[in-house]
Amino acid sequence: MANTEDTRRYRDNLQDEIDAAGLYRTAAETETQPQLAEIYRRMAEVEEKHAAYWEEQLRAAGVEPGPRRPGWRSRAMSWLARRFGVQFVLPTAIGREDAGRGKYSRQPEARRVGMEAEERSHAKLLNLIAKAPVGGLAGSALVKLEGRHRNIGGNALRAAVLGANDGLCSNLSLVMAVAGANLTSHDILITGLAGLLAGAFSMAMGEWLSVQSSRELYQHELATEADELAKAPEEEMEELSLIYQSKGVDELDARRMAQSLIGDADHALDTLAREELGFDPEELGGSAWEAAGASFVLFVVGAIIPVFAFMFLEGRMAVGVSLAVSTAALYLIGAAISLITGRGVVRSGVRQVIFGLGAAGVTFGIGRLIGVAISG
């Protein structure tokens, strides 16, 4: 008979496996590339096998595991995958596999059946898929994946959550600062909207500059590589050969592949950009305008929350409603962050509320001091 701590651990492991299997099943259903869909299905089968193992451990301990139901976090991730695509949640899935590998390395029951190695293979596989160009893996990569279980450039889910959090926290602090200075509701509204626009434009400009700078750097590197390819094709062929050899290709085959590629300048440049420089020449880091627009919208979504109450209410009522709505939003953002971190929802939500309201309280106090000093 296992002790209570063991049965609790078995239940936690079982729920993690049920959640992972549900997410991979969703990925298989939404993935448009048949080879990748099949890989996700295989991964789901492995996680379901793990779940069955932990159910057996529970029954051996005299505990009935009950029906398999994905948790709220898994259901939320599955919804996001259906709505925005598998790539949107892939980095979070990678983090969960890494966490599962670390957890199982400390559990003798898991090590006994090789779960740690399988979780490690899943993490490697997801990393390879995440690094593939938009639209799926190249044929050569799919060949490597077939029959085996082996970060998106940026984590879109993380960016969305943190972008909204930036807008909420910064504008809540601003609104509370001017409320502390005893400004009228009309003045607070104008200040809040001004802070919303200023912050959103600043975030958008910063994101545009960041992505555009990356694009220009990639373009420069691509032009340099094209020049080297034109002036010294033999050296570039040798580089390609070495790259293929580093990936496990036989030296003779690697030289043949490199020689074949160098004969087509455009194809050779595309391959060198991907293999040597590490970026997709078709994407060049993505669209600067799309990044700027997304940053603007995400900041506005968060920043409008503390301002909204002042559009309809006045005085202390407006301040109270603004704080209440912002507190709820801070908790929801903390809960959303737990999707990324895997931490407890309550802990993440409460921590976010404490930090957000703490910052608002400090700025309110500073605003009150400044207001008193100015008014005499």
Protein Blocks (a to p, Z undefined) as FASTA:
>chain_A
ZZfklmmmmmmmmmmmmmmmmmmmmmmmmpmblklmmmmmmmmmmmmmmmmmmmmmmmmn
opaebjadddfklmmmmmmmmmnojklmmmmmmmmmmmmmmmmmmpmklmmnommmmmmm
mmmmmmmmmmpcehiacfklmmmmgopacedfbafklmmmmmmmmmmmmmmmmmmmmmmn
opafklmmmmmmmmmmmmmmmmmmmmmmmmmmmmmmmmmmmmmmmmmmmmmmmlmmmmmm
mmmmmnopafklmmmmmmmmmmpmklmmmmmmmmmnopafklnnpafklmmmmmmmmmmm
mmmmmmmmmmmggcjllmmmmmmmmmmmmmmmmmmmmmmnopafklmmmmmmmmmmmmmm
mmmmmmmmmmmmmnZZ
